[in-house]
Amino acid sequence: MSQHTWRKSSRCQEGDACVHISVTGETVLLADCATPDPSAVVSAGRDSFLALIRMLKADNRSRAPLA
């Protein structure tokens, strides 16, 4: 069992099949299940993670709505 506290994405519709995040000091951990296998976790520094979120939000705003 992981020692990290994992939170489910607010964009998840139902179940545990969505992105989970754990913040530890200056590192952000990402996984696609509530109790991730340590070998399947992506880690990033806080600044890098925030840059990724900003880029995704900017890209999302630039896309046309689906019909």
C-alpha positions as CSV (number, residue, x, y, z in Angstrom):
1,M,0.0,0.0,0.0
2,S,1.3,3.5,-0.8
3,Q,2.3,5.9,1.9
4,H,1.0,8.8,-0.3
5,T,-2.4,10.4,0.0
6,W,-4.0,10.1,-3.5
7,R,-6.8,12.3,-4.7
8,K,-9.0,11.6,-7.6
9,S,-9.3,14.2,-10.4
10,S,-12.3,16.5,-10.1
11,R,-13.0,15.7,-13.8
12,C,-13.5,12.0,-13.2
13,Q,-17.0,10.7,-13.9
14,E,-17.1,7.6,-11.8
15,G,-15.0,4.7,-10.4
16,D,-11.2,4.7,-10.0
17,A,-10.4,4.6,-13.7
18,C,-9.2,8.2,-13.8
19,V,-6.1,10.3,-12.9
20,H,-5.1,10.4,-9.3
21,I,-2.6,12.9,-7.9
22,S,-0.4,13.1,-4.8
23,V,1.6,16.1,-3.8
24,T,4.7,15.5,-1.7
25,G,6.9,18.5,-0.9
26,E,8.1,19.8,-4.3
27,T,7.0,16.8,-6.3
28,V,3.7,16.0,-7.9
29,L,2.9,12.3,-8.5
30,L,0.3,11.1,-11.1
31,A,-1.2,7.7,-11.5
32,D,-4.3,6.2,-13.3
33,C,-5.5,4.3,-10.2
34,A,-6.2,5.0,-6.6
35,T,-3.5,2.6,-5.3
36,P,-0.8,2.8,-7.9
37,D,2.0,0.4,-8.6
38,P,5.1,2.5,-7.8
39,S,6.6,1.5,-11.2
40,A,3.6,3.1,-13.0
41,V,3.7,6.5,-11.3
42,V,4.8,9.7,-13.2
43,S,6.5,12.3,-11.1
44,A,7.2,16.0,-11.9
45,G,8.4,19.0,-10.0
46,R,5.7,21.5,-9.0
47,D,6.8,24.1,-11.5
48,S,6.8,21.6,-14.3
49,F,3.4,20.3,-13.3
50,L,1.9,23.8,-13.2
51,A,3.4,24.6,-16.6
52,L,1.7,21.4,-18.0
53,I,-1.7,22.4,-16.5
54,R,-1.4,25.9,-17.9
55,M,-0.5,24.5,-21.3
56,L,-3.5,22.1,-21.2
57,K,-5.9,24.8,-20.2
58,A,-4.7,27.2,-22.9
59,D,-4.9,24.4,-25.5
60,N,-8.4,23.5,-24.3
61,R,-9.6,27.1,-24.6
62,S,-8.3,27.3,-28.2
63,R,-10.3,24.3,-29.4
64,A,-13.7,24.7,-31.0
65,P,-16.6,23.2,-29.0
66,L,-17.8,19.8,-30.2
67,A,-21.0,19.8,-32.2
